[in-house]
Amino acid sequence: MRLLACLLVLITGVALGAAAASARQDDPRLKELFAELATATSSLEVKVVEARIWDIWTHNGDPRIDALMARGADALSVDDTETALAAYTEVIRRDDTFAEGFNKRATVEYLRGELSASVADIERTLTLEPRHFGALAGLGEIYLKLNKKQAALKAFEAALKINPHLKNVQAHVKELKEELEGSPT
């Protein structure tokens, strides 16, 4: 029954699109969605809830900002990091309280090898939306790249507290714990 409800929610959500004018990290629907994410029992349910969270996060409600977000995503889809960076920087210029603008720019900076700038934007993302499991997972990846294993473990564990269903993050935590704490004998 729960799976059927998830499918209906997903279909309805896709049909309605970004109907909420104020969809962003302060959207009141997120509280319930994070509660659902914590108790989800099937992969379909997890995917549906994650998709709803990401949909809310990525829509600002201002048509100009949403168009810039789409421009950045389109640019990233063809590896045009210069255009994506410009689009997300403009998003932040227009609304410096929109967490996903910072998160998307952090992703572009990571792809460009600008790790310090990426960390700074992730920190701003997390200040605005402390539940941003994607930003926390990204922070863990950066720390791994910088060989800061303890910091990576901390970021990955924080992401899993919010979204316990992140398979790649679970694998990183297992590997890092074994490496840092030693394998059990």
C-alpha positions as CSV (number, residue, x, y, z in Angstrom):
1,M,0.0,0.0,0.0
2,R,2.8,2.4,0.9
3,L,4.5,1.7,-2.5
4,L,1.2,2.5,-4.3
5,A,1.0,5.8,-2.4
6,C,4.6,6.6,-3.4
7,L,3.8,6.0,-7.0
8,L,0.7,8.2,-6.9
9,V,2.7,11.0,-5.2
10,L,5.5,10.7,-7.8
11,I,3.0,10.8,-10.7
12,T,1.1,13.7,-9.1
13,G,4.3,15.6,-8.4
14,V,5.5,15.2,-12.0
15,A,2.2,16.3,-13.4
16,L,2.0,19.4,-11.2
17,G,5.7,20.3,-11.7
18,A,7.0,23.1,-9.5
19,A,3.6,24.4,-8.5
20,A,4.6,25.9,-5.2
21,A,5.7,29.5,-5.6
22,S,8.0,29.3,-2.5
23,A,9.7,26.0,-3.1
24,R,13.2,26.1,-1.5
25,Q,15.0,25.0,1.6
26,D,12.5,26.8,3.9
27,D,9.6,25.0,2.3
28,P,7.3,23.6,5.1
29,R,6.9,20.3,3.1
30,L,10.5,19.4,3.7
31,K,10.0,18.5,7.4
32,E,7.6,15.7,6.5
33,L,9.6,14.6,3.6
34,F,12.7,14.2,5.7
35,A,10.7,12.2,8.3
36,E,9.5,9.9,5.4
37,L,13.1,9.6,4.1
38,A,14.2,8.4,7.5
39,T,11.6,5.6,7.7
40,A,11.5,4.6,4.0
41,T,11.7,0.9,3.6
42,S,11.9,0.3,-0.2
43,S,14.2,1.6,-2.8
44,L,11.2,3.0,-4.7
45,E,10.0,4.9,-1.7
46,V,13.4,6.3,-1.1
47,K,13.7,7.4,-4.8
48,V,10.3,9.1,-4.7
49,V,11.0,11.0,-1.4
50,E,14.5,12.0,-2.6
51,A,13.1,13.3,-5.9
52,R,10.5,15.4,-4.1
53,I,13.2,16.9,-1.8
54,W,15.4,17.7,-4.7
55,D,12.5,19.2,-6.6
56,I,11.8,21.5,-3.8
57,W,15.4,22.4,-3.3
58,T,16.1,23.2,-6.9
59,H,13.1,25.5,-7.5
60,N,13.4,28.9,-6.1
61,G,10.0,30.2,-7.1
62,D,11.3,33.3,-8.9
63,P,11.0,32.5,-12.7
64,R,14.3,34.3,-13.5
65,I,16.2,32.3,-10.9
66,D,14.6,29.0,-11.9
67,A,15.5,29.8,-15.6
68,L,19.1,30.4,-14.5
69,M,19.1,27.1,-12.5
70,A,17.9,25.3,-15.7
71,R,20.6,27.1,-17.8
72,G,23.2,25.9,-15.4
73,A,21.9,22.3,-15.4
74,D,21.8,22.3,-19.2
75,A,25.3,23.6,-19.4
76,L,26.5,20.9,-17.0
77,S,24.8,18.2,-19.0
78,V,27.2,19.1,-21.9
79,D,30.3,19.7,-19.7
80,D,30.2,23.5,-20.2
81,T,31.4,24.4,-16.7
82,E,32.0,28.0,-17.7
83,T,28.4,28.7,-18.6
84,A,27.2,26.7,-15.6
85,L,29.4,28.6,-13.2
86,A,28.2,31.9,-14.6
87,A,24.5,30.9,-14.3
88,Y,24.9,29.7,-10.7
89,T,26.9,32.8,-9.7
90,E,24.1,34.9,-11.1
91,V,21.5,32.8,-9.1
92,I,23.5,33.6,-5.9
93,R,23.8,37.3,-6.9
94,R,20.0,37.5,-7.2
95,D,19.2,35.4,-4.1
96,D,22.0,34.8,-1.6
97,T,19.6,32.9,0.6
98,F,18.9,30.1,-1.9
99,A,20.9,27.1,-0.7
100,E,20.7,25.2,-3.9
101,G,22.4,28.0,-5.9
102,F,25.4,27.6,-3.6
103,N,25.3,23.8,-3.8
104,K,25.2,23.8,-7.6
105,R,28.0,26.3,-7.9
106,A,30.0,24.1,-5.4
107,T,29.5,21.2,-7.8
108,V,30.8,23.2,-10.7
109,E,33.8,24.4,-8.7
110,Y,34.5,20.8,-7.7
111,L,34.4,19.7,-11.4
112,R,36.8,22.5,-12.2
113,G,39.2,21.5,-9.5
114,E,38.5,24.6,-7.4
115,L,38.2,22.7,-4.2
116,S,38.6,25.6,-1.7
117,A,35.9,27.5,-3.5
118,S,33.7,24.4,-3.5
119,V,34.1,23.9,0.2
120,A,33.2,27.5,0.9
121,D,30.0,27.2,-1.2
122,I,29.2,23.9,0.5
123,E,29.6,25.5,3.9
124,R,27.2,28.3,2.8
125,T,24.7,25.7,1.5
126,L,24.8,23.9,4.9
127,T,24.4,27.2,6.8
128,L,21.2,27.7,4.8
129,E,20.0,24.1,4.7
130,P,21.7,21.9,7.3
131,R,19.8,18.8,6.1
132,H,21.4,19.0,2.7
133,F,22.7,15.4,2.4
134,G,24.0,16.0,-1.1
135,A,26.2,18.9,0.0
136,L,27.5,16.8,2.9
137,A,28.3,13.9,0.6
138,G,30.0,16.3,-1.7
139,L,32.0,17.7,1.2
140,G,33.1,14.1,2.0
141,E,34.3,13.5,-1.6
142,I,36.3,16.7,-1.5
143,Y,38.0,15.7,1.8
144,L,38.8,12.3,0.3
145,K,40.4,14.0,-2.6
146,L,42.4,16.1,-0.2
147,N,43.4,13.0,1.8
148,K,41.6,14.4,4.9
149,K,40.1,11.0,5.8
150,Q,38.8,11.9,9.3
151,A,37.0,15.0,8.0
152,A,35.6,12.9,5.1
153,L,34.3,10.3,7.5
154,K,32.6,13.0,9.6
155,A,30.9,14.5,6.5
156,F,29.7,11.2,5.2
157,E,28.4,10.1,8.6
158,A,26.5,13.4,8.8
159,A,25.0,12.8,5.4
160,L,23.8,9.3,6.5
161,K,22.2,10.7,9.6
162,I,19.9,12.7,7.3
163,N,19.6,10.2,4.5
164,P,20.6,6.6,5.5
165,H,19.9,5.3,2.0
166,L,23.0,6.7,0.2
167,K,24.7,3.5,-0.9
168,N,28.0,5.2,-2.1
169,V,28.2,7.1,1.1
170,Q,27.6,3.9,3.1
171,A,30.5,2.3,1.2
172,H,32.8,5.2,1.9
173,V,32.0,5.1,5.6
174,K,32.7,1.4,5.8
175,E,36.0,1.7,4.0
176,L,37.1,4.8,6.0
177,K,36.2,3.2,9.3
178,E,38.2,0.1,8.4
179,E,41.1,2.1,7.4
180,L,41.1,4.6,10.3
181,E,40.1,2.2,13.0
182,G,41.7,-0.9,11.6
183,S,39.9,-4.0,10.4
184,P,38.4,-6.2,13.1
185,T,40.5,-9.4,13.7
